[in-house]
């Protein structure tokens, strides 16, 4: 496992040059980045939100970051979902970010395999202009590697005929609350 524990205390991060569509679209994205040259490249979970919404995350401490992963079968093939969530220290409400992954696309799975092979997960929250407002570190106790291996195993003989159609069917069939309750 990559030992990527942050050892430099509080610091101000500036994001590397990223495609504007990546920064401007709200949500959570796994990106490859170098936060510490002595560690090298790692996968960071980047959360971006509009400037007015991201203010609620500035200066707060997220003490618990959770992951729920699952697999659903649609009429277009299987779809893997990853729900990253935490409670807002400001409002107490649950904040949930969702990623959907084609379990037959090994390139899509690879970045999550890299994330699962790190001792720590780093979460960076930025506004839609790329200004970083917060940074968190969580020990990797999520079991993502095992979950991804199960997904690959279960889907071995399955086909995904149209991932975008599978995603649309999944989104119309399930709410975030339903998925969290499974």
Phi and psi in degrees as GROMACS dihedral restraints (atoms count N, CA, C in turn):
[ dihedral_restraints ]
;  ai    aj    ak    al  type     phi  dphi    fc
    3     4     5     6     1   -73.1    20    10
    4     5     6     7     1   120.0    20    10
    6     7     8     9     1   -85.7    20    10
    7     8     9    10     1    95.8    20    10
    9    10    11    12     1  -115.0    20    10
   10    11    12    13     1    29.2    20    10
   12    13    14    15     1   -58.5    20    10
   13    14    15    16     1   132.8    20    10
   15    16    17    18     1   -75.1    20    10
   16    17    18    19     1   123.9    20    10
   18    19    20    21     1  -120.0    20    10
   19    20    21    22     1    15.6    20    10
   21    22    23    24     1  -113.9    20    10
   22    23    24    25     1    13.8    20    10
   24    25    26    27     1    65.8    20    10
   25    26    27    28     1  -157.1    20    10
   27    28    29    30     1   -73.9    20    10
   28    29    30    31     1   140.7    20    10
   30    31    32    33     1  -156.0    20    10
   31    32    33    34     1   157.0    20    10
   33    34    35    36     1   -97.8    20    10
   34    35    36    37     1   124.0    20    10
   36    37    38    39     1   -96.6    20    10
   37    38    39    40     1   146.1    20    10
   39    40    41    42     1  -120.3    20    10
   40    41    42    43     1   131.4    20    10
   42    43    44    45     1   -69.7    20    10
   43    44    45    46     1   146.2    20    10
   45    46    47    48     1   -67.5    20    10
   46    47    48    49     1   167.8    20    10
   48    49    50    51     1   -61.8    20    10
   49    50    51    52     1   114.1    20    10
   51    52    53    54     1  -119.7    20    10
   52    53    54    55     1   155.2    20    10
   54    55    56    57     1   -56.2    20    10
   55    56    57    58     1   137.9    20    10
   57    58    59    60     1   -60.0    20    10
   58    59    60    61     1   -33.5    20    10
   60    61    62    63     1   -63.2    20    10
   61    62    63    64     1   -32.3    20    10
   63    64    65    66     1   -69.2    20    10
   64    65    66    67     1   -40.6    20    10
   66    67    68    69     1   -76.4    20    10
   67    68    69    70     1   -41.6    20    10
   69    70    71    72     1   -74.9    20    10
   70    71    72    73     1   -23.4    20    10
   72    73    74    75     1   -87.5    20    10
   73    74    75    76     1   124.2    20    10
   75    76    77    78     1   -66.0    20    10
   76    77    78    79     1   151.1    20    10
   78    79    80    81     1   134.1    20    10
   79    80    81    82     1  -168.2    20    10
   81    82    83    84     1  -114.9    20    10
   82    83    84    85     1   136.2    20    10
   84    85    86    87     1  -137.7    20    10
   85    86    87    88     1   133.8    20    10
   87    88    89    90     1   -81.8    20    10
   88    89    90    91     1   126.4    20    10
   90    91    92    93     1  -129.7    20    10
   91    92    93    94     1   151.3    20    10
   93    94    95    96     1   -85.0    20    10
   94    95    96    97     1   133.2    20    10
   96    97    98    99     1  -153.5    20    10
   97    98    99   100     1   160.6    20    10
   99   100   101   102     1  -112.8    20    10
  100   101   102   103     1   107.1    20    10
  102   103   104   105     1   -90.6    20    10
  103   104   105   106     1   -30.6    20    10
  105   106   107   108     1  -137.6    20    10
  106   107   108   109     1   118.5    20    10
  108   109   110   111     1   -61.0    20    10
  109   110   111   112     1   -28.8    20    10
  111   112   113   114     1   -72.6    20    10
  112   113   114   115     1   -20.6    20    10
  114   115   116   117     1   -92.3    20    10
  115   116   117   118     1   -40.1    20    10
  117   118   119   120     1    90.9    20    10
  118   119   120   121     1  -159.9    20    10
  120   121   122   123     1   -69.2    20    10
  121   122   123   124     1   138.0    20    10
  123   124   125   126     1  -143.5    20    10
  124   125   126   127     1   169.4    20    10
  126   127   128   129     1   -96.4    20    10
  127   128   129   130     1   127.9    20    10
  129   130   131   132     1  -114.9    20    10
  130   131   132   133     1   140.8    20    10
  132   133   134   135     1   -91.4    20    10
  133   134   135   136     1   111.7    20    10
  135   136   137   138     1   -99.3    20    10
  136   137   138   139     1   120.5    20    10
  138   139   140   141     1  -104.1    20    10
  139   140   141   142     1   125.7    20    10
  141   142   143   144     1  -120.2    20    10
  142   143   144   145     1   142.5    20    10
  144   145   146   147     1  -143.3    20    10
  145   146   147   148     1   157.4    20    10
  147   148   149   150     1   -58.5    20    10
  148   149   150   151     1   151.7    20    10
  150   151   152   153     1   -52.6    20    10
  151   152   153   154     1   -41.8    20    10
  153   154   155   156     1   -68.7    20    10
  154   155   156   157     1   -30.7    20    10
  156   157   158   159     1   -83.4    20    10
  157   158   159   160     1   -33.7    20    10
  159   160   161   162     1   -67.4    20    10
  160   161   162   163     1   -18.1    20    10
  162   163   164   165     1   -57.3    20    10
  163   164   165   166     1   -31.6    20    10
  165   166   167   168     1   -68.5    20    10
  166   167   168   169     1   -15.1    20    10
  168   169   170   171     1   -99.6    20    10
  169   170   171   172     1    -9.0    20    10
  171   172   173   174     1   -73.0    20    10
  172   173   174   175     1   124.2    20    10
  174   175   176   177     1    75.6    20    10
  175   176   177   178     1     3.0    20    10
  177   178   179   180     1   -92.6    20    10
  178   179   180   181     1   163.3    20    10
  180   181   182   183     1  -113.6    20    10
  181   182   183   184     1   115.1    20    10
  183   184   185   186     1   -88.8    20    10
  184   185   186   187     1   115.2    20    10
  186   187   188   189     1   -93.2    20    10
  187   188   189   190     1   -18.8    20    10
  189   190   191   192     1  -140.8    20    10
  190   191   192   193     1   124.7    20    10
  192   193   194   195     1  -120.7    20    10
  193   194   195   196     1   126.2    20    10
  195   196   197   198     1  -120.8    20    10
  196   197   198   199     1   160.3    20    10
  198   199   200   201     1  -136.2    20    10
  199   200   201   202     1   134.9    20    10
  201   202   203   204     1  -127.0    20    10
  202   203   204   205     1   124.8    20    10
  204   205   206   207     1  -119.1    20    10
  205   206   207   208     1   147.8    20    10
  207   208   209   210     1  -159.7    20    10
  208   209   210   211     1   176.5    20    10
  210   211   212   213     1  -134.1    20    10
  211   212   213   214     1   132.4    20    10
  213   214   215   216     1  -124.8    20    10
  214   215   216   217     1   149.4    20    10
  216   217   218   219     1  -106.1    20    10
  217   218   219   220     1   127.8    20    10
  219   220   221   222     1  -112.5    20    10
  220   221   222   223     1   173.8    20    10
  222   223   224   225     1   -70.3    20    10
  223   224   225   226     1    -7.3    20    10
  225   226   227   228     1  -107.3    20    10
  226   227   228   229     1     4.3    20    10
  228   229   230   231     1   119.3    20    10
  229   230   231   232     1   178.1    20    10
  231   232   233   234     1   -74.5    20    10
  232   233   234   235     1   156.1    20    10
  234   235   236   237     1  -141.7    20    10
  235   236   237   238     1   132.3    20    10
  237   238   239   240     1   -98.8    20    10
  238   239   240   241     1   133.6    20    10
  240   241   242   243     1  -116.5    20    10
  241   242   243   244     1   146.0    20    10
  243   244   245   246     1  -127.3    20    10
  244   245   246   247     1   119.5    20    10
  246   247   248   249     1  -108.6    20    10
  247   248   249   250     1   116.9    20    10
  249   250   251   252     1  -102.2    20    10
  250   251   252   253     1   129.6    20    10
  252   253   254   255     1  -151.1    20    10
  253   254   255   256     1   159.0    20    10
  255   256   257   258     1  -159.2    20    10
  256   257   258   259     1   167.0    20    10
  258   259   260   261     1   -95.6    20    10
  259   260   261   262     1   134.2    20    10
  261   262   263   264     1   -69.1    20    10
  262   263   264   265     1   125.8    20    10
  264   265   266   267     1   -67.5    20    10
  265   266   267   268     1   -24.5    20    10
  267   268   269   270     1   -80.3    20    10
  268   269   270   271     1   -47.5    20    10
  270   271   272   273     1  -108.0    20    10
  271   272   273   274     1   -18.9    20    10
  273   274   275   276     1    82.2    20    10
  274   275   276   277     1    -9.5    20    10
  276   277   278   279     1   -71.1    20    10
  277   278   279   280     1   152.5    20    10
  279   280   281   282     1   -79.4    20    10
  280   281   282   283     1   128.8    20    10
  282   283   284   285     1  -105.6    20    10
  283   284   285   286     1   122.8    20    10
  285   286   287   288     1  -124.8    20    10
  286   287   288   289     1   134.8    20    10
  288   289   290   291     1  -122.7    20    10
  289   290   291   292     1   137.2    20    10
  291   292   293   294     1  -120.1    20    10
  292   293   294   295     1   138.0    20    10
  294   295   296   297     1  -124.4    20    10
  295   296   297   298     1   140.4    20    10
  297   298   299   300     1  -114.3    20    10
  298   299   300   301     1   141.4    20    10
  300   301   302   303     1  -131.9    20    10
  301   302   303   304     1   137.4    20    10
  303   304   305   306     1   -78.1    20    10
  304   305   306   307     1   112.2    20    10
  306   307   308   309     1   -69.6    20    10
  307   308   309   310     1    -6.1    20    10
  309   310   311   312     1  -101.3    20    10
  310   311   312   313     1    -1.4    20    10
  312   313   314   315     1  -102.6    20    10
  313   314   315   316     1    96.8    20    10
  315   316   317   318     1   -66.7    20    10
  316   317   318   319     1   -23.2    20    10
  318   319   320   321     1   -67.5    20    10
  319   320   321   322     1   -41.1    20    10
  321   322   323   324     1   -64.9    20    10
  322   323   324   325     1   -39.8    20    10
  324   325   326   327     1   -69.9    20    10
  325   326   327   328     1   -28.8    20    10
  327   328   329   330     1   -60.5    20    10
  328   329   330   331     1   -41.4    20    10
  330   331   332   333     1   -65.5    20    10
  331   332   333   334     1   -33.3    20    10
  333   334   335   336     1   -74.5    20    10
  334   335   336   337     1   -31.7    20    10
  336   337   338   339     1   -64.3    20    10
  337   338   339   340     1   -39.9    20    10
  339   340   341   342     1   -63.9    20    10
  340   341   342   343     1   -44.1    20    10
  342   343   344   345     1   -58.8    20    10
  343   344   345   346     1   -42.1    20    10
  345   346   347   348     1   -69.6    20    10
  346   347   348   349     1   -14.8    20    10
  348   349   350   351     1   -97.2    20    10
  349   350   351   352     1    14.6    20    10
  351   352   353   354     1  -105.7    20    10
  352   353   354   355     1   144.5    20    10
  354   355   356   357     1   -68.8    20    10
  355   356   357   358     1   -28.3    20    10
  357   358   359   360     1  -133.4    20    10
  358   359   360   361     1   147.6    20    10
  360   361   362   363     1  -105.0    20    10
  361   362   363   364     1   131.3    20    10
  363   364   365   366     1  -106.9    20    10
  364   365   366   367     1   130.0    20    10
  366   367   368   369     1  -116.7    20    10
  367   368   369   370     1   123.9    20    10
  369   370   371   372     1  -114.2    20    10
  370   371   372   373     1   129.7    20    10
  372   373   374   375     1  -110.4    20    10
  373   374   375   376     1   128.1    20    10
  375   376   377   378     1  -136.0    20    10
  376   377   378   379     1   159.7    20    10
  378   379   380   381     1   -85.9    20    10
  379   380   381   382     1   178.8    20    10
  381   382   383   384     1   -74.2    20    10
  382   383   384   385     1     2.7    20    10
  384   385   386   387     1  -103.7    20    10
  385   386   387   388     1    -5.2    20    10
  387   388   389   390     1    98.3    20    10
  388   389   390   391     1     3.4    20    10
  390   391   392   393     1   -75.6    20    10
  391   392   393   394     1   119.9    20    10
  393   394   395   396     1   -76.3    20    10
  394   395   396   397     1   129.5    20    10
  396   397   398   399     1  -113.1    20    10
  397   398   399   400     1   -14.8    20    10
  399   400   401   402     1  -164.1    20    10
  400   401   402   403     1   158.2    20    10
  402   403   404   405     1  -145.2    20    10
  403   404   405   406     1   134.3    20    10
  405   406   407   408     1  -133.9    20    10
  406   407   408   409     1   153.9    20    10
  408   409   410   411     1  -129.6    20    10
  409   410   411   412     1   132.7    20    10
  411   412   413   414     1  -131.2    20    10
  412   413   414   415     1   135.8    20    10
  414   415   416   417     1   -60.7    20    10
  415   416   417   418     1   140.7    20    10
  417   418   419   420     1   -77.9    20    10
  418   419   420   421     1    92.2    20    10
  420   421   422   423     1  -123.5    20    10
  421   422   423   424     1    33.9    20    10
  423   424   425   426     1   -97.6    20    10
  424   425   426   427     1   -16.7    20    10
  426   427   428   429     1    66.0    20    10
  427   428   429   430     1    26.3    20    10
  429   430   431   432     1   -64.6    20    10
  430   431   432   433     1   -37.9    20    10
  432   433   434   435     1   -58.0    20    10
  433   434   435   436     1   -46.4    20    10
  435   436   437   438     1   -64.5    20    10
  436   437   438   439     1   -41.2    20    10
  438   439   440   441     1   -63.9    20    10
  439   440   441   442     1   -42.7    20    10
  441   442   443   444     1   -65.3    20    10
  442   443   444   445     1   -39.5    20    10
  444   445   446   447     1   -62.2    20    10
  445   446   447   448     1   -40.0    20    10
  447   448   449   450     1   -63.8    20    10
  448   449   450   451     1   -43.2    20    10
  450   451   452   453     1   -59.9    20    10
  451   452   453   454     1   -47.6    20    10
  453   454   455   456     1   -61.4    20    10
  454   455   456   457     1   -42.8    20    10
  456   457   458   459     1   -64.3    20    10
  457   458   459   460     1   -47.9    20    10
  459   460   461   462     1   -63.2    20    10
  460   461   462   463     1   -36.1    20    10
  462   463   464   465     1   -90.7    20    10
  463   464   465   466     1     3.3    20    10
  465   466   467   468     1   -50.8    20    10
  466   467   468   469     1   -44.6    20    10
  468   469   470   471     1  -102.2    20    10
  469   470   471   472     1    11.0    20    10
  471   472   473   474     1   -97.6    20    10
  472   473   474   475     1   158.8    20    10
  474   475   476   477     1  -118.1    20    10
  475   476   477   478     1   146.6    20    10
  477   478   479   480     1  -108.3    20    10
  478   479   480   481     1   111.4    20    10
  480   481   482   483     1   -86.3    20    10
  481   482   483   484     1   -30.7    20    10
  483   484   485   486     1  -156.7    20    10
  484   485   486   487     1    98.7    20    10
  486   487   488   489     1   -65.0    20    10
  487   488   489   490     1   -39.4    20    10
  489   490   491   492     1   -64.3    20    10
  490   491   492   493     1   -38.0    20    10
  492   493   494   495     1   -68.5    20    10
  493   494   495   496     1   -38.6    20    10
  495   496   497   498     1   -61.3    20    10
  496   497   498   499     1   -42.4    20    10
  498   499   500   501     1   -64.7    20    10
  499   500   501   502     1   -43.3    20    10
  501   502   503   504     1   -63.3    20    10
  502   503   504   505     1   -41.9    20    10
  504   505   506   507     1   -64.4    20    10
  505   506   507   508     1   -44.1    20    10
  507   508   509   510     1   -59.0    20    10
  508   509   510   511     1   -47.1    20    10
  510   511   512   513     1   -65.3    20    10
  511   512   513   514     1   -31.6    20    10
  513   514   515   516     1   -80.4    20    10
  514   515   516   517     1   -21.9    20    10
  516   517   518   519     1   -91.1    20    10
  517   518   519   520     1   -26.4    20    10
  519   520   521   522     1  -129.0    20    10
  520   521   522   523     1   139.7    20    10
  522   523   524   525     1   -99.8    20    10
  523   524   525   526     1   162.6    20    10
  525   526   527   528     1   -58.8    20    10
  526   527   528   529     1   -42.0    20    10
  528   529   530   531     1   -62.0    20    10
  529   530   531   532     1   -39.4    20    10
  531   532   533   534     1   -63.8    20    10
  532   533   534   535     1   -43.7    20    10
  534   535   536   537     1   -65.5    20    10
  535   536   537   538     1   -39.8    20    10
  537   538   539   540     1   -66.9    20    10
  538   539   540   541     1   -27.0    20    10
  540   541   542   543     1   -82.3    20    10
  541   542   543   544     1   -15.5    20    10
